[in-house]
Amino acid sequence: MKRIGFLSFGHWTASSHSQARSASDVLLQSIDLAVAAEELGADGAYFRVHHFANQLSSPFPLLAAVGAKTSTIEIGTAVIDMRYENPLYMAEDAGSADLISRGRLQLGISRGSPEQVVDGFRYFGHAPAEGADPADMAREHTRVFLEILKGEGFAEPNPRPMFANPPGLLRVEPHAEGLRERIWWGAGNRQTAEWAAHEGMNLMSSTLLTEDTGVPFHQLQAEQIERFRKAWAEAGHAREPRVSVSRSIFPIVNDLDRSYFGHEGNSQDQVGFIDGGTARFGKTYAGEPEALIAQLAQDEAIAAADTLLLTIPNQLGVDYCAHILRSLLSDVAPELGWR
């Protein structure tokens, strides 16, 4: 395990029990937490994207702000739902955010998860082609996006432009060199992990897999990672891929931690249904540092990945989330081989 970052879903609610009661609160606190995480020595600040919900949505203004306020931490998404995206406009936004952060953007994209409204992407002006489904549309948007990120010209220039053009076909600007190699696919199962490898994208695997073979979650996820790496090698890509897994991990080092997460000590995997199929959800890890070290050392997927993303309870506020990160980085992570 080489890198550890946090993953925020960016929830807000007007409840008096929440430290994030508005979209403004979440956005500003997300920036503050990224700054705090960098100061603590964490490696990444990642944000989930949901539409039509009281959660983070359009990621690029936030990523650009985080990039301007930090200097070393990776910044990224986990993940952007490609059903909703205009790939060319997205390439412009991503290029800008990457240049502002000086090449620190790690962009997680995917087909997306069930949303708050039916076919919400249609309200954004997107519809699958005849005979295709939304997953096909997401992959087509991804194909175009990845092609655009190569930085090659494709658009016919105006023979009488307002400003002088360079010779040849024009590309989307700004172009961020190297961003194509920092695109990740959020794969929900083993098959989509193999597809991501074929397409030359890094692998993101969350606390949910949209399949179940009866084995513990971490073993199923470890098999997903193994199949991804095998497919990557078979595809003949020149570079080494990266792999991240997400986990809910809460070191209990004081009474406040115990009041929040003490009841999670006996957490187990859960099996349910999502998108009409069986899914397996990974358990929450909560306990004193010594117990966590022993449990996490048995997690085969964490051992197989190079990046661990910690899901954080953002509504508990910046200070408490920073406390969770501090506890894990100082009391748990070094014993698991971090750095």
Phi and psi in degrees as GROMACS dihedral restraints (atoms count N, CA, C in turn):
[ dihedral_restraints ]
;  ai    aj    ak    al  type     phi  dphi    fc
    3     4     5     6     1   -97.2    20    10
    4     5     6     7     1   -30.1    20    10
    6     7     8     9     1  -135.6    20    10
    7     8     9    10     1   146.1    20    10
    9    10    11    12     1  -132.5    20    10
   10    11    12    13     1   129.3    20    10
   12    13    14    15     1  -135.8    20    10
   13    14    15    16     1   178.9    20    10
   15    16    17    18     1  -109.8    20    10
   16    17    18    19     1   155.5    20    10
   18    19    20    21     1  -127.1    20    10
   19    20    21    22     1   120.7    20    10
   21    22    23    24     1  -112.7    20    10
   22    23    24    25     1   132.5    20    10
   24    25    26    27     1   -84.5    20    10
   25    26    27    28     1   -13.6    20    10
   27    28    29    30     1    66.1    20    10
   28    29    30    31     1    43.6    20    10
   30    31    32    33     1   -71.1    20    10
   31    32    33    34     1   148.1    20    10
   33    34    35    36     1  -140.5    20    10
   34    35    36    37     1   151.2    20    10
   36    37    38    39     1  -152.5    20    10
   37    38    39    40     1   150.5    20    10
   39    40    41    42     1   -75.4    20    10
   40    41    42    43     1    -0.2    20    10
   42    43    44    45     1   -58.9    20    10
   43    44    45    46     1   143.0    20    10
   45    46    47    48     1   -67.4    20    10
   46    47    48    49     1   -15.6    20    10
   48    49    50    51     1   -83.9    20    10
   49    50    51    52     1    -8.0    20    10
   51    52    53    54     1   -98.8    20    10
   52    53    54    55     1   140.2    20    10
   54    55    56    57     1   -85.9    20    10
   55    56    57    58     1    -9.1    20    10
   57    58    59    60     1  -121.1    20    10
   58    59    60    61     1    99.3    20    10
   60    61    62    63     1  -107.6    20    10
   61    62    63    64     1     0.2    20    10
   63    64    65    66     1  -153.4    20    10
   64    65    66    67     1   167.0    20    10
   66    67    68    69     1   -60.6    20    10
   67    68    69    70     1   -37.9    20    10
   69    70    71    72     1   -60.8    20    10
   70    71    72    73     1   -44.5    20    10
   72    73    74    75     1   -56.4    20    10
   73    74    75    76     1   -48.2    20    10
   75    76    77    78     1   -63.4    20    10
   76    77    78    79     1   -45.3    20    10
   78    79    80    81     1   -64.1    20    10
   79    80    81    82     1   -47.8    20    10
   81    82    83    84     1   -68.4    20    10
   82    83    84    85     1   -38.8    20    10
   84    85    86    87     1   -68.1    20    10
   85    86    87    88     1   -32.2    20    10
   87    88    89    90     1   -62.6    20    10
   88    89    90    91     1   -41.3    20    10
   90    91    92    93     1   -63.7    20    10
   91    92    93    94     1   -46.4    20    10
   93    94    95    96     1   -61.7    20    10
   94    95    96    97     1   -39.6    20    10
   96    97    98    99     1   -68.2    20    10
   97    98    99   100     1   -37.9    20    10
   99   100   101   102     1   -61.6    20    10
  100   101   102   103     1   -41.9    20    10
  102   103   104   105     1   -63.0    20    10
  103   104   105   106     1   -45.1    20    10
  105   106   107   108     1   -63.6    20    10
  106   107   108   109     1   -40.9    20    10
  108   109   110   111     1   -62.4    20    10
  109   110   111   112     1   -41.1    20    10
  111   112   113   114     1   -62.7    20    10
  112   113   114   115     1   -42.4    20    10
  114   115   116   117     1   -63.1    20    10
  115   116   117   118     1   -31.1    20    10
  117   118   119   120     1   -79.2    20    10
  118   119   120   121     1   -11.8    20    10
  120   121   122   123     1    96.8    20    10
  121   122   123   124     1     9.1    20    10
  123   124   125   126     1   -67.1    20    10
  124   125   126   127     1   160.4    20    10
  126   127   128   129     1  -100.2    20    10
  127   128   129   130     1   -18.3    20    10
  129   130   131   132     1  -153.0    20    10
  130   131   132   133     1   149.9    20    10
  132   133   134   135     1  -127.4    20    10
  133   134   135   136     1   111.8    20    10
  135   136   137   138     1  -121.7    20    10
  136   137   138   139     1   149.6    20    10
  138   139   140   141     1  -134.2    20    10
  139   140   141   142     1   137.4    20    10
  141   142   143   144     1   -86.2    20    10
  142   143   144   145     1   149.5    20    10
  144   145   146   147     1  -117.8    20    10
  145   146   147   148     1   123.2    20    10
  147   148   149   150     1  -132.7    20    10
  148   149   150   151     1   146.8    20    10
  150   151   152   153     1  -108.5    20    10
  151   152   153   154     1   154.4    20    10
  153   154   155   156     1    59.1    20    10
  154   155   156   157     1    34.6    20    10
  156   157   158   159     1  -145.0    20    10
  157   158   159   160     1   159.4    20    10
  159   160   161   162     1   -79.7    20    10
  160   161   162   163     1    63.1    20    10
  162   163   164   165     1  -147.5    20    10
  163   164   165   166     1   170.6    20    10
  165   166   167   168     1   -59.3    20    10
  166   167   168   169     1   138.8    20    10
  168   169   170   171     1  -125.6    20    10
  169   170   171   172     1   -89.9    20    10
  171   172   173   174     1   -66.6    20    10
  172   173   174   175     1   112.0    20    10
  174   175   176   177     1   -85.4    20    10
  175   176   177   178     1   -23.3    20    10
  177   178   179   180     1   -71.2    20    10
  178   179   180   181     1   -36.8    20    10
  180   181   182   183     1   -59.5    20    10
  181   182   183   184     1   -40.7    20    10
  183   184   185   186     1   -65.5    20    10
  184   185   186   187     1   -45.2    20    10
  186   187   188   189     1   -62.2    20    10
  187   188   189   190     1   -39.4    20    10
  189   190   191   192     1   -65.4    20    10
  190   191   192   193     1   -41.1    20    10
  192   193   194   195     1   -65.2    20    10
  193   194   195   196     1   -43.2    20    10
  195   196   197   198     1   -62.9    20    10
  196   197   198   199     1   -41.8    20    10
  198   199   200   201     1   -61.6    20    10
  199   200   201   202     1   -35.4    20    10
  201   202   203   204     1   -74.8    20    10
  202   203   204   205     1   -25.3    20    10
  204   205   206   207     1   -93.8    20    10
  205   206   207   208     1   -11.7    20    10
  207   208   209   210     1  -122.5    20    10
  208   209   210   211     1   174.7    20    10
  210   211   212   213     1  -136.9    20    10
  211   212   213   214     1   -19.3    20    10
  213   214   215   216     1  -127.3    20    10
  214   215   216   217     1   -29.4    20    10
  216   217   218   219     1   -70.6    20    10
  217   218   219   220     1   140.9    20    10
  219   220   221   222     1   -69.0    20    10
  220   221   222   223     1   144.5    20    10
  222   223   224   225     1  -125.5    20    10
  223   224   225   226     1   139.8    20    10
  225   226   227   228     1  -166.1    20    10
  226   227   228   229     1  -173.7    20    10
  228   229   230   231     1  -125.1    20    10
  229   230   231   232     1   151.7    20    10
  231   232   233   234     1  -153.5    20    10
  232   233   234   235     1    73.4    20    10
  234   235   236   237     1  -143.1    20    10
  235   236   237   238     1   172.2    20    10
  237   238   239   240     1   -93.9    20    10
  238   239   240   241     1   131.4    20    10
  240   241   242   243     1   -79.4    20    10
  241   242   243   244     1   109.5    20    10
  243   244   245   246     1   -73.8    20    10
  244   245   246   247     1    -7.9    20    10
  246   247   248   249     1   -65.2    20    10
  247   248   249   250     1   -25.0    20    10
  249   250   251   252     1   -96.1    20    10
  250   251   252   253     1    -4.8    20    10
  252   253   254   255     1  -101.4    20    10
  253   254   255   256     1   140.8    20    10
  255   256   257   258     1   -87.0    20    10
  256   257   258   259     1   111.2    20    10
  258   259   260   261     1   -61.2    20    10
  259   260   261   262     1   -33.6    20    10
  261   262   263   264     1   -72.9    20    10
  262   263   264   265     1   -45.6    20    10
  264   265   266   267     1   -63.6    20    10
  265   266   267   268     1   -38.6    20    10
  267   268   269   270     1   -62.5    20    10
  268   269   270   271     1   -39.3    20    10
  270   271   272   273     1   -63.3    20    10
  271   272   273   274     1   -37.5    20    10
  273   274   275   276     1   -64.5    20    10
  274   275   276   277     1   -47.2    20    10
  276   277   278   279     1   -61.9    20    10
  277   278   279   280     1   -45.8    20    10
  279   280   281   282     1   -65.0    20    10
  280   281   282   283     1   -40.6    20    10
  282   283   284   285     1   -61.1    20    10
  283   284   285   286     1   -41.8    20    10
  285   286   287   288     1   -64.1    20    10
  286   287   288   289     1   -47.7    20    10
  288   289   290   291     1   -62.8    20    10
  289   290   291   292     1   -37.7    20    10
  291   292   293   294     1   -68.5    20    10
  292   293   294   295     1   -39.9    20    10
  294   295   296   297     1   -68.0    20    10
  295   296   297   298     1   -38.2    20    10
  297   298   299   300     1   -62.7    20    10
  298   299   300   301     1   -37.9    20    10
  300   301   302   303     1   -87.3    20    10
  301   302   303   304     1     2.3    20    10
  303   304   305   306     1    59.1    20    10
  304   305   306   307     1    48.0    20    10
  306   307   308   309     1    82.4    20    10
  307   308   309   310     1    26.0    20    10
  309   310   311   312     1  -102.9    20    10
  310   311   312   313     1     4.4    20    10
  312   313   314   315     1   -75.2    20    10
  313   314   315   316     1   130.9    20    10
  315   316   317   318     1  -123.9    20    10
  316   317   318   319     1   103.6    20    10
  318   319   320   321     1  -101.4    20    10
  319   320   321   322     1   110.7    20    10
  321   322   323   324     1   -90.5    20    10
  322   323   324   325     1   127.4    20    10
  324   325   326   327     1  -129.9    20    10
  325   326   327   328     1   166.4    20    10
  327   328   329   330     1  -170.6    20    10
  328   329   330   331     1   178.2    20    10
  330   331   332   333     1   -68.9    20    10
  331   332   333   334     1   -23.8    20    10
  333   334   335   336     1    96.7    20    10
  334   335   336   337     1   167.0    20    10
  336   337   338   339     1  -111.3    20    10
  337   338   339   340     1   172.3    20    10
  339   340   341   342     1   -54.2    20    10
  340   341   342   343     1   135.9    20    10
  342   343   344   345     1  -107.5    20    10
  343   344   345   346     1  -179.1    20    10
  345   346   347   348     1   -76.9    20    10
  346   347   348   349     1   -21.0    20    10
  348   349   350   351     1  -127.9    20    10
  349   350   351   352     1   163.3    20    10
  351   352   353   354     1   -76.5    20    10
  352   353   354   355     1   123.4    20    10
  354   355   356   357     1    49.2    20    10
  355   356   357   358     1    52.2    20    10
  357   358   359   360     1   -58.9    20    10
  358   359   360   361     1   -26.8    20    10
  360   361   362   363     1   -61.7    20    10
  361   362   363   364     1   -24.4    20    10
  363   364   365   366     1   -66.8    20    10
  364   365   366   367     1   -32.7    20    10
  366   367   368   369     1   -68.1    20    10
  367   368   369   370     1   -21.6    20    10
  369   370   371   372     1   -88.9    20    10
  370   371   372   373     1     4.0    20    10
  372   373   374   375     1    90.2    20    10
  373   374   375   376     1    17.0    20    10
  375   376   377   378     1  -116.3    20    10
  376   377   378   379     1   137.9    20    10
  378   379   380   381     1  -145.2    20    10
  379   380   381   382     1   141.5    20    10
  381   382   383   384     1   -61.8    20    10
  382   383   384   385     1   149.8    20    10
  384   385   386   387     1   -66.0    20    10
  385   386   387   388     1   161.2    20    10
  387   388   389   390     1   -57.9    20    10
  388   389   390   391     1   129.3    20    10
  390   391   392   393     1    85.8    20    10
  391   392   393   394     1    -4.8    20    10
  393   394   395   396     1  -104.9    20    10
  394   395   396   397     1   164.6    20    10
  396   397   398   399     1  -116.3    20    10
  397   398   399   400     1   174.4    20    10
  399   400   401   402     1   -58.0    20    10
  400   401   402   403     1   -32.8    20    10
  402   403   404   405     1   -66.5    20    10
  403   404   405   406     1   -39.1    20    10
  405   406   407   408     1   -61.2    20    10
  406   407   408   409     1   -41.6    20    10
  408   409   410   411     1   -63.7    20    10
  409   410   411   412     1   -42.0    20    10
  411   412   413   414     1   -60.7    20    10
  412   413   414   415     1   -41.4    20    10
  414   415   416   417     1   -69.3    20    10
  415   416   417   418     1   -35.5    20    10
  417   418   419   420     1   -67.7    20    10
  418   419   420   421     1   -42.9    20    10
  420   421   422   423     1   -58.4    20    10
  421   422   423   424     1   -40.2    20    10
  423   424   425   426     1   -65.0    20    10
  424   425   426   427     1   -43.6    20    10
  426   427   428   429     1   -57.8    20    10
  427   428   429   430     1   -45.9    20    10
  429   430   431   432     1   -64.6    20    10
  430   431   432   433     1   -44.5    20    10
  432   433   434   435     1   -58.9    20    10
  433   434   435   436     1   -46.9    20    10
  435   436   437   438     1   -64.2    20    10
  436   437   438   439     1   -37.0    20    10
  438   439   440   441     1   -65.8    20    10
  439   440   441   442     1   -42.5    20    10
  441   442   443   444     1   -63.0    20    10
  442   443   444   445     1   -37.3    20    10
  444   445   446   447     1   -67.1    20    10
  445   446   447   448     1   -13.1    20    10
  447   448   449   450     1   -66.6    20    10
  448   449   450   451     1   -22.3    20    10
  450   451   452   453     1    83.3    20    10
  451   452   453   454     1    17.2    20    10
  453   454   455   456     1   -90.2    20    10
  454   455   456   457     1   145.4    20    10
  456   457   458   459     1   -70.1    20    10
  457   458   459   460     1   144.3    20    10
  459   460   461   462     1  -146.7    20    10
  460   461   462   463     1   -14.4    20    10
  462   463   464   465     1  -101.1    20    10
  463   464   465   466     1   132.6    20    10
  465   466   467   468     1   -68.9    20    10
  466   467   468   469     1   123.0    20    10
  468   469   470   471     1   -73.6    20    10
  469   470   471   472     1   150.5    20    10
  471   472   473   474     1   -68.7    20    10
  472   473   474   475     1   129.6    20    10
  474   475   476   477     1   -68.3    20    10
  475   476   477   478     1   -16.6    20    10
  477   478   479   480     1  -129.1    20    10
  478   479   480   481     1    68.1    20    10
  480   481   482   483     1   -76.5    20    10
  481   482   483   484     1   160.5    20    10
  483   484   485   486     1   -67.2    20    10
  484   485   486   487     1   -37.4    20    10
  486   487   488   489     1  -123.6    20    10
  487   488   489   490     1   153.0    20    10
  489   490   491   492     1   -62.7    20    10
  490   491   492   493     1   135.8    20    10
  492   493   494   495     1   -98.1    20    10
  493   494   495   496     1   151.2    20    10
  495   496   497   498     1   -68.7    20    10
  496   497   498   499     1   163.8    20    10
  498   499   500   501     1   -67.3    20    10
  499   500   501   502     1   151.3    20    10
  501   502   503   504     1    87.7    20    10
  502   503   504   505     1  -172.6    20    10
  504   505   506   507     1   -70.0    20    10
  505   506   507   508     1   153.5    20    10
  507   508   509   510     1  -100.5    20    10
  508   509   510   511     1   150.8    20    10
  510   511   512   513     1  -112.2    20    10
  511   512   513   514     1   167.4    20    10
  513   514   515   516     1   -67.6    20    10
  514   515   516   517     1   136.7    20    10
  516   517   518   519     1  -123.5    20    10
  517   518   519   520     1   151.4    20    10
  519   520   521   522     1   -78.9    20    10
  520   521   522   523     1   148.1    20    10
  522   523   524   525     1   -97.3    20    10
  523   524   525   526     1   131.7    20    10
  525   526   527   528     1  -106.6    20    10
  526   527   528   529     1   108.6    20    10
  528   529   530   531     1   -62.8    20    10
  529   530   531   532     1   130.4    20    10
  531   532   533   534     1    89.8    20    10
  532   533   534   535     1    -9.7    20    10
  534   535   536   537     1   -64.5    20    10
  535   536   537   538     1   -32.4    20    10
  537   538   539   540     1   -54.8    20    10
  538   539   540   541     1   -33.4    20    10
  540   541   542   543     1   -83.1    20    10
  541   542   543   544     1    -3.0    20    10
  543   544   545   546     1  -114.4    20    10
  544   545   546   547     1    31.2    20    10
  546   547   548   549     1  -101.1    20    10
  547   548   549   550     1   133.8    20    10
  549   550   551   552     1  -119.2    20    10
  550   551   552   553     1   148.1    20    10
  552   553   554   555     1  -111.2    20    10
  553   554   555   556     1   126.3    20    10
  555   556   557   558     1   -79.7    20    10
  556   557   558   559     1    98.9    20    10
  558   559   560   561     1   -93.1    20    10
  559   560   561   562     1   127.6    20    10
  561   562   563   564     1   -87.8    20    10
  562   563   564   565     1   -12.7    20    10
  564   565   566   567     1  -152.6    20    10
  565   566   567   568     1  -176.6    20    10
  567   568   569   570     1   -70.6    20    10
  568   569   570   571     1   -38.1    20    10
  570   571   572   573     1   -64.7    20    10
  571   572   573   574     1   -43.9    20    10
  573   574   575   576     1   -71.1    20    10
  574   575   576   577     1   -25.9    20    10
  576   577   578   579     1   -64.9    20    10
  577   578   579   580     1   -40.0    20    10
  579   580   581   582     1   -66.1    20    10
  580   581   582   583     1   -39.0    20    10
  582   583   584   585     1   -63.2    20    10
  583   584   585   586     1   -43.0    20    10
  585   586   587   588     1   -59.5    20    10
  586   587   588   589     1   -40.9    20    10
  588   589   590   591     1   -62.3    20    10
  589   590   591   592     1   -43.2    20    10
  591   592   593   594     1   -60.6    20    10
  592   593   594   595     1   -36.7    20    10
  594   595   596   597     1   -82.8    20    10
  595   596   597   598     1    -2.8    20    10
  597   598   599   600     1    76.9    20    10
  598   599   600   601     1    31.2    20    10
  600   601   602   603     1  -106.7    20    10
  601   602   603   604     1   147.0    20    10
  603   604   605   606     1   -66.4    20    10
  604   605   606   607     1   164.6    20    10
  606   607   608   609     1  -108.1    20    10
  607   608   609   610     1   128.3    20    10
  609   610   611   612     1  -112.7    20    10
  610   611   612   613     1   129.9    20    10
  612   613   614   615     1  -130.5    20    10
  613   614   615   616     1   127.1    20    10
  615   616   617   618     1   -96.3    20    10
  616   617   618   619     1  -158.6    20    10
  618   619   620   621     1   -88.5    20    10
  619   620   621   622     1    13.0    20    10
  621   622   623   624     1  -137.1    20    10
  622   623   624   625     1   131.9    20    10
  624   625   626   627     1  -121.6    20    10
  625   626   627   628     1   134.5    20    10
  627   628   629   630     1   -88.3    20    10
  628   629   630   631     1    43.0    20    10
  630   631   632   633     1  -161.0    20    10
  631   632   633   634     1   165.3    20    10
  633   634   635   636     1  -152.5    20    10
  634   635   636   637     1   126.5    20    10
  636   637   638   639     1  -111.0    20    10
  637   638   639   640     1     2.9    20    10
  639   640   641   642     1    95.0    20    10
  640   641   642   643     1    -9.8    20    10
  642   643   644   645     1   -89.0    20    10
  643   644   645   646     1   161.5    20    10
  645   646   647   648     1   -56.1    20    10
  646   647   648   649     1   151.7    20    10
  648   649   650   651     1   -53.0    20    10
  649   650   651   652     1   -46.5    20    10
  651   652   653   654     1   -66.4    20    10
  652   653   654   655     1   -29.5    20    10
  654   655   656   657     1   -74.6    20    10
  655   656   657   658     1   -39.7    20    10
  657   658   659   660     1   -63.3    20    10
  658   659   660   661     1   -40.9    20    10
  660   661   662   663     1   -68.1    20    10
  661   662   663   664     1   -37.4    20    10
  663   664   665   666     1   -63.5    20    10
  664   665   666   667     1   -37.6    20    10
  666   667   668   669     1   -65.6    20    10
  667   668   669   670     1   -39.4    20    10
  669   670   671   672     1   -58.4    20    10
  670   671   672   673     1   -45.0    20    10
  672   673   674   675     1   -64.5    20    10
  673   674   675   676     1   -42.4    20    10
  675   676   677   678     1   -60.5    20    10
  676   677   678   679     1   -44.3    20    10
  678   679   680   681     1   -68.7    20    10
  679   680   681   682     1   -34.5    20    10
  681   682   683   684     1   -61.2    20    10
  682   683   684   685     1   -48.6    20    10
  684   685   686   687     1   -66.7    20    10
  685   686   687   688     1   -35.5    20    10
  687   688   689   690     1   -65.1    20    10
  688   689   690   691     1   -44.4    20    10
  690   691   692   693     1   -65.3    20    10
  691   692   693   694     1   -35.5    20    10
  693   694   695   696     1   -61.6    20    10
  694   695   696   697     1   -47.2    20    10
  696   697   698   699     1   -63.2    20    10
  697   698   699   700     1   -40.4    20    10
  699   700   701   702     1   -66.2    20    10
  700   701   702   703     1   -30.2    20    10
  702   703   704   705     1   -73.9    20    10
  703   704   705   706     1   -18.4    20    10
  705   706   707   708     1    79.1    20    10
  706   707   708   709     1    23.3    20    10
  708   709   710   711     1   -65.1    20    10
  709   710   711   712     1   144.9    20    10
  711   712   713   714     1   -76.5    20    10
  712   713   714   715     1   -34.8    20    10
  714   715   716   717     1   -93.3    20    10
  715   716   717   718     1   166.6    20    10
  717   718   719   720     1   -85.0    20    10
  718   719   720   721     1   135.9    20    10
  720   721   722   723     1   -81.7    20    10
  721   722   723   724     1   163.6    20    10
  723   724   725   726     1  -110.6    20    10
  724   725   726   727     1   154.7    20    10
  726   727   728   729     1  -138.3    20    10
  727   728   729   730     1   129.7    20    10
  729   730   731   732     1  -121.1    20    10
  730   731   732   733     1   148.9    20    10
  732   733   734   735     1  -127.0    20    10
  733   734   735   736     1   149.5    20    10
  735   736   737   738     1  -105.4    20    10
  736   737   738   739     1   145.3    20    10
  738   739   740   741     1  -146.4    20    10
  739   740   741   742     1   150.3    20    10
  741   742   743   744     1   -98.4    20    10
  742   743   744   745     1   108.9    20    10
  744   745   746   747     1  -131.1    20    10
  745   746   747   748     1   125.6    20    10
  747   748   749   750     1  -132.6    20    10
  748   749   750   751     1    99.5    20    10
  750   751   752   753     1   -65.6    20    10
  751   752   753   754     1   134.3    20    10
  753   754   755   756     1  -103.2    20    10
  754   755   756   757     1   107.2    20    10
  756   757   758   759     1  -122.6    20    10
  757   758   759   760     1    -3.1    20    10
  759   760   761   762     1  -153.6    20    10
  760   761   762   763     1   177.5    20    10
  762   763   764   765     1   -66.7    20    10
  763   764   765   766     1   -32.8    20    10
  765   766   767   768     1   -65.9    20    10
  766   767   768   769     1   -43.4    20    10
  768   769   770   771     1   -57.0    20    10
  769   770   771   772     1   -43.9    20    10
  771   772   773   774     1   -64.4    20    10
  772   773   774   775     1   -37.9    20    10
  774   775   776   777     1   -68.2    20    10
  775   776   777   778     1   -33.5    20    10
  777   778   779   780     1   -79.3    20    10
  778   779   780   781     1   -43.2    20    10
  780   781   782   783     1  -128.4    20    10
  781   782   783   784     1     4.2    20    10
  783   784   785   786     1   -59.0    20    10
  784   785   786   787     1   -30.8    20    10
  786   787   788   789     1   -73.7    20    10
  787   788   789   790     1    -9.5    20    10
  789   790   791   792     1   -88.8    20    10
  790   791   792   793     1     3.1    20    10
  792   793   794   795     1   -60.8    20    10
  793   794   795   796     1   -26.8    20    10
  795   796   797   798     1  -107.2    20    10
  796   797   798   799     1    25.3    20    10
  798   799   800   801     1   -60.6    20    10
  799   800   801   802     1   144.6    20    10
  801   802   803   804     1  -131.7    20    10
  802   803   804   805     1   161.9    20    10
  804   805   806   807     1   -55.3    20    10
  805   806   807   808     1   153.7    20    10
  807   808   809   810     1  -127.3    20    10
  808   809   810   811     1   144.7    20    10
  810   811   812   813     1  -114.6    20    10
  811   812   813   814     1   130.0    20    10
  813   814   815   816     1  -147.0    20    10
  814   815   816   817     1  -160.3    20    10
  816   817   818   819     1  -127.2    20    10
  817   818   819   820     1   135.8    20    10
  819   820   821   822     1  -146.4    20    10
  820   821   822   823     1   136.2    20    10
  822   823   824   825     1    53.7    20    10
  823   824   825   826     1    33.1    20    10
  825   826   827   828     1    81.7    20    10
  826   827   828   829     1     6.7    20    10
  828   829   830   831     1  -134.3    20    10
  829   830   831   832     1   169.1    20    10
  831   832   833   834     1   -74.0    20    10
  832   833   834   835     1   141.2    20    10
  834   835   836   837     1  -137.4    20    10
  835   836   837   838     1   150.5    20    10
  837   838   839   840     1  -116.7    20    10
  838   839   840   841     1   129.7    20    10
  840   841   842   843     1  -106.4    20    10
  841   842   843   844     1   132.9    20    10
  843   844   845   846     1   -73.4    20    10
  844   845   846   847     1   153.6    20    10
  846   847   848   849     1   -78.0    20    10
  847   848   849   850     1   165.5    20    10
  849   850   851   852     1   -90.8    20    10
  850   851   852   853     1   137.7    20    10
  852   853   854   855     1  -100.8    20    10
  853   854   855   856     1   120.9    20    10
  855   856   857   858     1  -144.8    20    10
  856   857   858   859     1   132.4    20    10
  858   859   860   861     1   168.4    20    10
  859   860   861   862     1   178.0    20    10
  861   862   863   864     1   -67.1    20    10
  862   863   864   865     1   152.9    20    10
  864   865   866   867     1   -51.0    20    10
  865   866   867   868     1   -42.7    20    10
  867   868   869   870     1   -62.9    20    10
  868   869   870   871     1   -40.3    20    10
  870   871   872   873     1   -68.4    20    10
  871   872   873   874     1   -39.0    20    10
  873   874   875   876     1   -63.7    20    10
  874   875   876   877     1   -42.1    20    10
  876   877   878   879     1   -58.2    20    10
  877   878   879   880     1   -44.3    20    10
  879   880   881   882     1   -65.0    20    10
  880   881   882   883     1   -41.6    20    10
  882   883   884   885     1   -68.7    20    10
  883   884   885   886     1   -47.0    20    10
  885   886   887   888     1   -68.6    20    10
  886   887   888   889     1   -27.6    20    10
  888   889   890   891     1   -64.8    20    10
  889   890   891   892     1   -20.7    20    10
  891   892   893   894     1   -92.0    20    10
  892   893   894   895     1    -2.9    20    10
  894   895   896   897     1   -81.6    20    10
  895   896   897   898     1   106.7    20    10
  897   898   899   900     1   -68.4    20    10
  898   899   900   901     1   -30.9    20    10
  900   901   902   903     1   -73.6    20    10
  901   902   903   904     1   -39.4    20    10
  903   904   905   906     1   -60.4    20    10
  904   905   906   907     1   -41.7    20    10
  906   907   908   909     1   -63.8    20    10
  907   908   909   910     1   -32.2    20    10
  909   910   911   912     1   -83.2    20    10
  910   911   912   913     1   -21.8    20    10
  912   913   914   915     1   -87.3    20    10
  913   914   915   916     1   161.0    20    10
  915   916   917   918     1  -102.3    20    10
  916   917   918   919     1   -10.7    20    10
  918   919   920   921     1  -136.2    20    10
  919   920   921   922     1   134.1    20    10
  921   922   923   924     1  -116.5    20    10
  922   923   924   925     1   124.9    20    10
  924   925   926   927     1  -108.0    20    10
  925   926   927   928     1   123.7    20    10
  927   928   929   930     1   -94.0    20    10
  928   929   930   931     1   117.9    20    10
  930   931   932   933     1   -72.4    20    10
  931   932   933   934     1   130.9    20    10
  933   934   935   936     1  -114.5    20    10
  934   935   936   937     1   148.7    20    10
  936   937   938   939     1   -84.7    20    10
  937   938   939   940     1    80.5    20    10
  939   940   941   942     1   -61.3    20    10
  940   941   942   943     1   -23.7    20    10
  942   943   944   945     1   -72.0    20    10
  943   944   945   946     1    -9.5    20    10
  945   946   947   948     1   -83.5    20    10
  946   947   948   949     1    -2.5    20    10
  948   949   950   951     1    97.8    20    10
  949   950   951   952     1   162.9    20    10
  951   952   953   954     1   -63.5    20    10
  952   953   954   955     1   -46.4    20    10
  954   955   956   957     1   -61.1    20    10
  955   956   957   958     1   -43.4    20    10
  957   958   959   960     1   -70.9    20    10
  958   959   960   961     1   -39.9    20    10
  960   961   962   963     1   -64.2    20    10
  961   962   963   964     1   -37.6    20    10
  963   964   965   966     1   -64.5    20    10
  964   965   966   967     1   -35.9    20    10
  966   967   968   969     1   -62.4    20    10
  967   968   969   970     1   -42.5    20    10
  969   970   971   972     1   -60.0    20    10
  970   971   972   973     1   -47.0    20    10
  972   973   974   975     1   -60.9    20    10
  973   974   975   976     1   -44.7    20    10
  975   976   977   978     1   -59.9    20    10
  976   977   978   979     1   -45.4    20    10
  978   979   980   981     1   -62.1    20    10
  979   980   981   982     1   -43.5    20    10
  981   982   983   984     1   -69.5    20    10
  982   983   984   985     1   -43.8    20    10
  984   985   986   987     1   -67.1    20    10
  985   986   987   988     1   -33.4    20    10
  987   988   989   990     1   -92.3    20    10
  988   989   990   991     1   -35.1    20    10
  990   991   992   993     1  -105.4    20    10
  991   992   993   994     1   -16.3    20    10
  993   994   995   996     1  -122.8    20    10
  994   995   996   997     1   -53.7    20    10
  996   997   998   999     1   -57.8    20    10
  997   998   999  1000     1   -42.4    20    10
  999  1000  1001  1002     1   -59.5    20    10
 1000  1001  1002  1003     1   -30.4    20    10
 1002  1003  1004  1005     1   -76.5    20    10
 1003  1004  1005  1006     1   -11.1    20    10
 1005  1006  1007  1008     1  -103.5    20    10
 1006  1007  1008  1009     1     9.2    20    10
 1008  1009  1010  1011     1    94.3    20    10
 1009  1010  1011  1012     1     9.5    20    10
 1011  1012  1013  1014     1   -65.8    20    10
 1012  1013  1014  1015     1   121.7    20    10
